[in-house]
Amino acid sequence: MISPKAYLRSVKNVRRGLETRTRIVDVLSRGQLSVGEISRLAGVSRRRISYHLRNMLVDGVVERKRAGRRFYWKLTGAGQASLEESLA
């Protein structure tokens, strides 16, 4: 099932992208994670995860925090709320 939080305003919402972003949302619901951790838990390549995280960042669905040489990603409540409102 596709998560409503996977729909983005800045890109065309095709099925494959929606499925990948749904996996990302599901994994990030556990907490703040790195791209490698998201990739491993979602079963999707790091390259594809990075692509979708950048698009999700533009739409305000996720935010990133730098810790040393790594970036950690987490869901934002503001982005999720605005997406759910736009789909309602």
C-alpha positions as a printed Julia matrix, in Angstrom:
88×3 Matrix{Float64}:
  0.0    0.0     0.0
  1.3    3.45   -0.95
  1.75   5.86    1.94
  0.09   9.28    1.45
  3.35  10.73    2.78
  5.15   9.39   -0.31
  3.45  11.83   -2.71
  5.57  14.85   -3.64
  4.67  18.15   -5.26
  8.05  18.75   -6.92
  8.26  15.53   -8.99
  6.01  13.34  -11.09
  4.51  10.68   -8.82
  5.0    7.4   -10.68
  4.34   4.03   -9.06
  7.98   2.95   -8.7
  8.93   6.23   -7.01
  5.91   6.07   -4.72
  6.82   2.55   -3.67
 10.41   3.56   -2.92
  9.35   6.65   -0.97
  6.82   4.57    0.96
  9.65   2.24    2.01
 11.73   5.27    3.04
  8.85   6.72    5.1
  8.28   3.35    6.78
 11.96   3.0     7.69
 12.32   6.62    8.87
  9.28   6.22   11.1
 11.68   4.26   13.36
 13.87   7.34   13.84
 16.86   9.19   12.45
 19.03   7.11   10.08
 21.88   7.41    7.57
 21.48   6.66    3.85
 23.29   3.34    4.32
 20.98   2.31    7.15
 17.89   3.36    5.18
 19.16   1.45    2.14
 19.78  -1.73    4.12
 16.46  -1.65    5.97
 14.4   -0.69    2.9
 16.16  -3.11    0.55
 16.83  -0.36   -2.01
 20.15   0.84   -3.46
 21.91   3.79   -1.82
 21.79   5.67   -5.11
 18.01   5.41   -5.38
 17.56   6.26   -1.68
 19.73   9.39   -2.09
 17.75  10.49   -5.15
 14.42  10.21   -3.37
 15.69  11.78   -0.14
 16.81  14.86   -2.1
 13.33  15.19   -3.62
 11.69  14.62   -0.26
 13.96  17.29    1.26
 12.78  19.85   -1.33
  9.15  19.12   -0.41
  9.86  19.32    3.33
  9.0   15.69    4.05
 12.45  14.94    5.5
 15.29  16.93    6.96
 18.96  16.09    7.28
 21.46  16.66   10.04
 25.21  16.39    9.66
 27.21  14.46   12.24
 30.88  14.39   11.3
 31.15  13.08    7.75
 27.68  11.53    7.7
 24.21  12.91    7.15
 21.3   11.58    9.13
 17.75  11.84    7.84
 14.45  12.06    9.69
 10.81  12.75    8.91
  9.41  16.22    9.54
  5.92  16.7    10.92
  5.36  19.85    8.83
  6.01  18.12    5.52
  3.8   15.18    6.41
  0.92  17.39    7.51
  1.02  19.5     4.35
  1.08  16.4     2.13
 -1.84  14.81    3.95
 -3.84  18.07    3.67
 -3.15  18.35   -0.06
 -4.36  14.77   -0.63
 -7.53  15.19    1.45
